[in-house]
Amino acid sequence: MGSTLLKGFTTAWKGLTLTLKHFFAPNKKREMQRVSSDNYFTKLSEGTNTIQYPAQELPVPEVGRYQLDVEMDDCIVCDLCAKVCPVDCITIESIKATEAIGQTSDGTVKRLYAAQFDIDMAKCMYCGLCTIVCPTECIVMTNQYDKTVFELSDLVYEFADMSPEDAQEKRELFEKQQAEKAAAKAAAMQAKGGQA
C-alpha cells in the first residue's frame, strides 16, 4: 500500500514538473529551422513547441506541394492537366483560333484561346500530376500554403481573363471561317464535277 502511494505521488510529480516546464516555456520564442537541421528535435524541447503564426512561419521545403498557379501566357490550352487530374478540380474551355495567336516562352505556337481556366483548390489533393504533364510548364505549385477564405467558392481560382463577350466573338469568328472553308470546298467540288 505504501509503495503504491509513493509511486502515485512520484508519477504525479513527474507529470506536474513537465506541465510546469511547458507552462513557463512560452516566454521564449521558438527558433525556426528546417527539419534537416542536425539539432531540430533537440531544439523542440527549448521554448514553446508551437510557432507564433503569422509572425513566425515554418520553413517551406523546396519540393513542397502547395497552391497551384498558372502562367496563362505560356498555356497552350492542351487540356492535359484537366484530363490527368484524379479529382476533376481543373475546368478548361478552349476556343480554336482562326490563326496562330502567339508563342509561349519556350517557342510553342499557341492556336487555342482559353475561355475558361478554373482550378478548385477545395477539391485539389495536391498530387502535382498536373504540373508533371504540362508540356509548357505553365502550371506550377507555389510555396504559398495559406489561402484562408470565408466562403468555399473563393477557393475556385479563375486564371483565364477572357470576357464572355470576347469568347463569343472568337467562337463566331472561328465558325465563320469554318463556314467559308466549307463553302469554298463545296464550290471546288462542284466545279470539279462540272469539268468532268
C-alpha positions as CSV (number, residue, x, y, z in Angstrom):
1,M,0.0,0.0,0.0
2,G,2.8,2.4,1.0
3,S,4.8,1.7,-2.2
4,T,1.7,2.2,-4.4
5,L,1.0,5.5,-2.8
6,L,4.6,6.6,-3.2
7,K,4.6,5.5,-6.8
8,G,1.4,7.5,-7.4
9,F,2.9,10.7,-5.9
10,T,6.1,10.2,-7.9
11,T,4.2,9.8,-11.2
12,A,2.0,12.8,-10.4
13,W,5.1,14.9,-9.6
14,K,6.8,13.9,-12.9
15,G,3.7,14.9,-14.8
16,L,3.4,18.2,-12.9
17,T,7.0,19.2,-13.5
18,L,6.6,18.5,-17.2
19,T,3.4,20.7,-17.2
20,L,5.2,23.5,-15.3
21,K,8.2,23.3,-17.7
22,H,5.9,23.8,-20.7
23,F,3.8,26.4,-18.8
24,F,6.8,28.7,-18.4
25,A,8.5,27.8,-21.8
26,P,6.3,30.2,-23.9
27,N,8.4,33.2,-22.6
28,K,11.0,32.2,-25.2
29,K,10.1,32.1,-29.0
30,R,10.8,29.0,-31.0
31,E,13.8,29.3,-33.3
32,M,12.7,28.5,-36.9
33,Q,14.8,25.9,-38.7
34,R,14.5,23.1,-41.3
35,V,13.7,19.5,-40.3
36,S,17.0,18.6,-42.0
37,S,19.0,20.5,-39.3
38,D,21.1,18.3,-37.1
39,N,19.6,19.6,-33.8
40,Y,16.0,20.1,-35.0
41,F,14.5,17.7,-32.5
42,T,16.6,18.8,-29.6
43,K,15.6,22.4,-30.2
44,L,11.9,21.4,-29.9
45,S,12.4,21.0,-26.2
46,E,13.7,24.5,-25.8
47,G,11.0,27.1,-25.6
48,T,7.5,26.7,-26.9
49,N,6.7,23.9,-29.3
50,T,4.2,26.0,-31.2
51,I,5.0,28.8,-33.6
52,Q,3.5,32.2,-33.3
53,Y,1.7,32.3,-36.7
54,P,1.6,34.5,-38.7
55,A,4.6,36.3,-37.1
56,Q,6.6,33.1,-37.4
57,E,6.3,30.6,-40.3
58,L,7.7,27.2,-40.7
59,P,10.3,26.9,-43.4
60,V,8.8,25.6,-46.7
61,P,10.7,22.7,-48.3
62,E,11.9,23.3,-51.9
63,V,9.8,20.3,-53.2
64,G,6.7,21.2,-51.2
65,R,3.3,20.9,-52.9
66,Y,1.1,23.8,-52.1
67,Q,-1.2,26.3,-54.1
68,L,-1.3,25.9,-57.8
69,D,-0.6,28.9,-60.1
70,V,-0.9,29.1,-63.9
71,E,1.1,31.4,-66.2
72,M,-1.6,31.9,-68.9
73,D,0.9,33.5,-71.4
74,D,2.6,30.1,-71.5
75,C,-0.6,28.0,-71.6
76,I,-1.4,26.3,-74.9
77,V,-4.8,25.1,-73.6
78,C,-3.9,21.5,-74.3
79,D,-6.2,20.2,-71.6
80,L,-3.7,17.6,-70.4
81,C,-3.8,18.9,-66.8
82,A,-7.6,18.6,-66.6
83,K,-7.5,15.1,-68.1
84,V,-4.9,13.8,-65.7
85,C,-6.5,15.3,-62.6
86,P,-7.8,12.5,-60.4
87,V,-10.4,14.7,-58.6
88,D,-11.5,16.8,-61.6
89,C,-10.6,20.1,-60.0
90,I,-9.5,21.8,-63.2
91,T,-12.1,23.1,-65.7
92,I,-10.9,24.3,-69.1
93,E,-12.8,25.6,-72.0
94,S,-10.9,26.3,-75.2
95,I,-11.8,28.1,-78.4
96,K,-10.0,27.4,-81.6
97,A,-8.3,30.4,-83.2
98,T,-8.5,31.3,-86.9
99,E,-4.7,31.6,-87.0
100,A,-1.7,31.3,-84.7
101,I,-2.2,33.7,-81.8
102,G,1.4,33.8,-80.5
103,Q,4.1,31.8,-78.8
104,T,4.9,30.6,-75.3
105,S,8.2,31.4,-73.6
106,D,9.6,28.1,-74.9
107,G,8.6,28.8,-78.5
108,T,5.5,26.6,-78.7
109,V,2.9,28.1,-81.1
110,K,-0.5,28.9,-79.5
111,R,-3.6,28.0,-81.5
112,L,-6.3,28.0,-78.8
113,Y,-7.8,30.7,-76.7
114,A,-8.6,29.9,-73.0
115,A,-12.2,31.0,-72.5
116,Q,-12.2,29.3,-69.0
117,F,-9.3,28.0,-66.9
118,D,-10.5,27.4,-63.3
119,I,-8.9,25.4,-60.5
120,D,-11.0,24.5,-57.5
121,M,-8.4,24.3,-54.7
122,A,-11.1,22.9,-52.3
123,K,-11.1,19.7,-54.4
124,C,-7.4,19.7,-55.1
125,M,-5.5,16.8,-53.5
126,Y,-2.1,18.4,-54.1
127,C,-0.7,15.4,-56.0
128,G,1.2,17.5,-58.6
129,L,0.2,15.4,-61.6
130,C,-1.0,18.5,-63.5
131,T,2.4,20.1,-63.2
132,I,4.2,17.0,-64.5
133,V,2.1,16.5,-67.7
134,C,2.1,20.2,-68.7
135,P,4.2,20.4,-71.9
136,T,5.0,24.2,-71.5
137,E,5.4,24.1,-67.7
138,C,2.8,26.9,-67.3
139,I,1.1,25.2,-64.3
140,V,3.3,25.1,-61.1
141,M,3.0,24.6,-57.4
142,T,4.0,27.6,-55.4
143,N,5.3,27.8,-51.9
144,Q,2.1,29.6,-50.7
145,Y,0.3,27.2,-48.3
146,D,-2.1,29.7,-46.5
147,K,-5.1,30.8,-48.5
148,T,-7.6,31.4,-45.8
149,V,-11.1,32.3,-47.1
150,F,-14.5,32.6,-45.5
151,E,-16.5,31.2,-48.5
152,L,-15.8,27.9,-50.2
153,S,-16.5,29.4,-53.6
154,D,-13.5,31.7,-53.0
155,L,-11.2,28.7,-53.4
156,V,-12.1,28.5,-57.1
157,Y,-9.2,30.4,-58.9
158,E,-10.0,31.8,-62.3
159,F,-6.9,32.2,-64.4
160,A,-8.5,33.0,-67.9
161,D,-9.0,36.7,-68.4
162,M,-11.3,36.5,-71.4
163,S,-14.7,38.1,-71.0
164,P,-17.8,36.2,-72.2
165,E,-18.3,38.8,-75.0
166,D,-14.7,38.2,-76.3
167,A,-15.2,34.4,-76.0
168,Q,-18.4,34.7,-78.1
169,E,-16.7,36.9,-80.7
170,K,-13.8,34.3,-81.0
171,R,-16.3,31.5,-81.4
172,E,-18.2,33.4,-84.1
173,L,-15.0,34.2,-86.0
174,F,-14.0,30.5,-86.0
175,E,-17.5,29.4,-87.1
176,K,-17.4,32.0,-89.9
177,Q,-14.0,30.7,-91.0
178,Q,-15.2,27.1,-91.0
179,A,-18.3,28.0,-93.0
180,E,-16.2,29.9,-95.6
181,K,-13.9,26.8,-95.9
182,A,-16.9,24.5,-96.3
183,A,-18.4,26.8,-98.9
184,A,-15.1,27.0,-100.8
185,K,-14.7,23.2,-100.7
186,A,-18.3,22.7,-101.9
187,A,-17.7,25.2,-104.8
188,A,-14.4,23.4,-105.7
189,M,-16.2,20.0,-105.7
190,Q,-19.0,21.5,-107.8
191,A,-16.5,23.0,-110.3
192,K,-14.6,19.7,-110.4
193,G,-17.9,17.8,-111.1
194,G,-18.8,20.3,-113.9
195,Q,-15.5,19.8,-115.7
196,A,-15.9,16.0,-115.8
